[in-house]
Amino acid sequence: MSKKYFPSDVRDQAKSVLDAWRNIDPSLNLGEVTQAAVDADLAQALNLETQLNKAEDQVTELRNQRDDLYAAIWDKVKRVRRGVQSIYGDDSSQYERVGGTRISDRARPQRAVAEEKAPVAAP
């Protein structure tokens, strides 16, 4: 994302300045910058914000649908693996082909051997 050259509350500041400007002198124009131009820009910004919020809501909904589908797919993958494991066994090549780890390929648990302490010599 590129650096923004405006404050995060630019709309609020613009509304505040526009209200004050109208109270000072409703007919005051500052060159090409007019109250109508600022008002039009604010209206356009509000319209764009509304469109962005709708798009973000749609993206969120699509992500939720995708995540639900992935969860359902993952459940089916696990069920297939368990089914193949129950039919062909834990150490079968069929179980390995569906992504399971065969018992013979699993790492054996290592037992910690207690170190024997050397007797402390008396002084």
Secondary structure, 3 states (H helix, E strand, C coil): CCCCCCCCCHHHHHHHHHHHHHHHCCCCCECCECHHHHHHHHHHHHHHHHHHHHHHHHHHHHHHHHHHHHHHHHHHHHHHHHHHHHHHCCCCHHHHHCCCCCHHHCCCCCCCCCCCCCCCCCC
